[in-house]
Amino acid sequence: MNMQKMLKDLQKMQTKMSQAQTNLQSQSFEAEAGGGMVKVVINGQGIITSIKLNPNAVDKDDVEALEDLIMAAVNAAVKKKDDATSSSMNELTQGMKIPGLF
């Protein structure tokens, strides 16, 4: 096996992975819960950038329901981001599980 070619291939993969990570960080991931009563947007770094509440979701006698909707929407947005990250990395690594990448 040609060690120089292997190193060159690894450098190409590293460049592609860096580009993929930059691309993912610039994306937004939106999710909703309760049929659109709560909408959450996170960026590619997992930081919440927006929360929208339908006024009908706010019931002072049932705050726990609103808390549950917010949590569900945030978790769904995080899952979308994680799925996009995994999909992007799997394309680059062709399904190989490389420790420390994601």
C-alpha positions in Angstrom: 0.0 0.0 0.0 1.4 3.4 -1.0 1.6 5.4 2.2 2.0 8.8 0.4 -1.3 8.1 -1.5 -3.1 7.1 1.7 -2.0 10.4 3.4 -3.1 12.4 0.4 -6.5 10.7 0.4 -6.8 11.3 4.2 -6.1 15.0 3.6 -8.8 15.2 0.9 -11.3 13.5 3.3 -10.3 15.9 6.1 -10.9 18.9 3.8 -14.3 17.5 2.7 -15.3 16.9 6.3 -14.3 20.4 7.3 -16.4 21.8 4.5 -19.4 19.6 5.5 -19.1 20.8 9.1 -19.0 24.4 8.0 -22.1 23.8 5.8 -24.0 22.1 8.7 -23.1 24.9 11.1 -24.7 27.5 8.7 -28.0 25.5 8.4 -31.1 26.0 10.5 -33.3 23.2 11.8 -37.0 23.8 12.6 -39.4 21.5 14.4 -42.8 21.9 15.9 -45.0 20.3 18.5 -48.7 20.2 19.2 -49.7 20.6 15.6 -47.7 23.8 15.3 -48.6 25.3 18.7 -44.8 25.5 19.4 -42.1 26.0 16.8 -38.4 25.9 17.6 -35.5 26.8 15.3 -31.9 25.8 16.2 -28.7 26.4 14.2 -26.1 23.8 13.2 -24.3 24.3 16.5 -27.4 23.3 18.5 -28.2 26.8 19.7 -31.8 27.8 19.9 -32.3 30.8 17.6 -36.1 31.1 17.7 -39.1 29.9 19.7 -42.6 30.8 18.5 -45.7 30.1 20.6 -49.2 30.1 19.4 -51.2 32.2 21.9 -53.7 29.3 22.2 -50.8 27.1 23.6 -50.6 29.4 26.7 -53.0 28.3 29.4 -52.1 29.6 32.9 -53.9 26.6 34.4 -51.8 24.1 32.4 -48.3 25.4 32.2 -47.0 21.8 32.2 -48.6 21.2 28.8 -46.7 24.2 27.4 -43.5 23.0 29.0 -44.0 19.6 27.4 -44.6 21.1 24.0 -41.5 23.3 24.1 -39.4 20.3 25.2 -40.8 18.1 22.4 -40.1 20.8 19.8 -36.6 21.4 21.0 -35.8 17.7 21.1 -37.2 17.2 17.6 -35.1 20.1 16.3 -32.0 18.7 17.9 -32.8 15.3 16.4 -33.1 16.8 12.9 -29.7 18.5 13.4 -28.1 15.3 14.6 -29.6 13.3 11.7 -28.3 15.8 9.2 -24.9 15.6 10.8 -24.8 11.8 10.8 -26.0 11.7 7.2 -23.4 14.2 6.0 -20.6 12.3 7.8 -21.8 8.9 6.6 -21.6 10.2 3.0 -18.0 11.2 3.5 -16.9 8.2 5.4 -19.0 5.8 3.4 -20.5 4.4 6.6 -17.2 3.7 8.4 -17.5 4.5 12.1 -14.5 6.6 12.8 -14.1 7.4 16.6 -14.3 11.0 17.6 -15.9 12.3 14.4 -19.5 12.4 15.5 
